[in-house]
Amino acid sequence: MRNNKRTTLLRYWTTRYVLTLFIGLAFLGVISMWWMQQTALEYRLNLLKYLADETSDRAIKDNGRVVIGPTLSEIINERESILHLNKEPIIYITEPNGHIIFTMPQIYIKPGDDYVQKTILTNKDSIKKLKLDNGEKVFVVKSPIDYAGKTIGWVFIVQEEDSLKEINQDHGLLAIMLVGLGVLGWAVIYVLSRKISRPIQNVANAAVQIRKGNYDINLNEEAREEEIYELVESFKAMTNRLTQLEKLRAQLFAGVTHDLKTPVTAISGLVQAVKDDVVTGPESKEFLAISLKEMKRLQRMIEELLDFNAISAGAFNIKTEKHNMNKLIQEVAYQWKATQDEQDFELNVIVPENTVFALVDPLRIHEIMVNLLNNARQALGQDGHIAVILYSEPGHAYIDIKDNGKGIPAAEQDFVFEPFYRGEKKKLKVRGLGLGLPFSKLLAKAQNGDISLTDTSDTGTTFTVSLQSLA
């Protein structure tokens, strides 16, 4: 069964960093110990060879006789102190045939065993490693005692391998170094992990507050790391955006409720007036005509709401087919202009010379363009002008709807595609639910396209419809 227990970011990474650090330090410690032992072995073997050579020189007199006295013993003791061994080596001085005539320290040797092994005696190497019968490993260092070009004896120094590799004095230093590095590494890792995890933890805590519905979040993190800075700043922007949308949602809900209630109230009052004979004759028919107009407006709002909910839920049929976009936008534009009550504006349709084909649902393209043209018409003032421009790029077809109206205020530009949103001026000028642009955007996306606000200023506004084109 999977363990779902969670741990903090600080503990998670600190534990893994420290574990990795100490594994690395342990590995370095083993390598360092091996290298130090090999270095100590080589160094001490060289000193033993020097001691053997010096002993062979001191053991011979001018008359060619091997003489062993107090002076030689003092020299040997002095040189041995340089080796820093926990166990002193055994020095043998022998005759040319290997017969042992002197040992230091003095040891008892049985008669018959007082000869050095012939294999050691005849071996050409001055340093040889041997394994004794008891399994112990020793190094034997030898040096000849020469006089007048002849070997008149031998000096042998025997020492255990473990003693030569012993580095007791360096163990403590190495241990202090490794422990110090471990503690320092842990401290650095802890501080860095804490520094990295703190802003992330604050963001996580803020996210919990937002999940509970508290949007009043204050993050004052000054992160130098680019990724963490981007995370914090993006979260701040998201929080501000959610706060604005939450306020906007409440306002829009009240606005939609009011917009739906207004025609119902008007219809109720007008019908009641006719029913109670408050108005009679021709005036009553006028009241009924106004009621019918309000009912149609209410019906249109409800249809918009139902269509928007249907396409948002994916329960909306889109049938795309290859279509001549040059011909389609010309037909839609001129049909739309013919239905306008007032013709006090200019409409131009600009299409390329080559025919642009796209995968679209003609009915839905008609709805999108009518919504955009209606918005453009509402933004016009005197000498109004609307342009519909078709152009293409490899793989895409674009339709620009441009007007020379006053443009969209900067404070409203980020919300034009929000459901139920209407600008302050539009609320007073046009009655509706504010679903035209959001609905059109969903229709475009359902055809693998999109709608974007590409330009707006005091001199006009441009909305661009992008579609999937065919060669």
BELRAHU-V981141 format. One line per field, one symbol per residue. ss: DSSP state (h for helix, s for strand, l for the rest). psi: psi as a letter, one per 20 degrees, with the letter a starting at -180 (. if undefined). A space follows every 10 residues. Layout:
ss=???
psi=???
This chain:
ss=llllllllhh hhhhhhhhhh hhhhhhhhhh hhhhhhhhhh hhhhhhhhhh hhhhhhhhls lllllslllh hhhhhhhhhh hhhlllllls ssssllllss ssssllllll llllsllhhh hhllllssss slllllssss ssssssslls ssssssssss hhhhhllhhh hhhhhhhhhh hhhhhhhhhh hhhhhhhhhh hhhhhhhhhh hlllllllll lllllhhhhh hhhhhhhhhh hhhhhhhhhh hhhhhhhhhh hhhhhhhhhh hhhhhlllll lhhhhhhhhh hhhhhhhhhh hhhhhhhhhh hhllllllll sssshhhhhh hhhhhhhhll llllssssss llllllssss lhhhhhhhhh hhhhhhhhhl lllsssssss sssllsssss sssllllllh hhhhhlllll lllhhhhhhl lllllhhhhh hhhhhhllls ssssssslls ssssssssss l
psi=ppojpqrqgg gghgghgggg ghgghgghgg ggggghghgg ggghhhhhgg ggghghhhip rhjjqopoah gggggghghh hhhlqipqrp ppprrhjjpp iqqorpqppq phjkqqphhh giphpipppq orhjiqpqpp pqpqoqpkjq ojrqppppqq ghhhiplhhi gggggggggg hggggggggg gghhhghghg hggghhhggh hijojmpool pmphpgghgh gghhhggggg ghgghgghgg ghghgggghh hghggggggg hhgghjkhqr bhhhhgghgg ggghghgggg ghgggggghg hhijlpppoq rpqohghghg ggghgghhip hpkkrppppo qrhqppqqor ohghhggghg ghhgggghiq bqlqpppopp rqroiqqqop oqrkairpqh iihijhjppj pqrghhhhhp paikiggggh ghgghikkbr pqohppaiir qppppprorq .
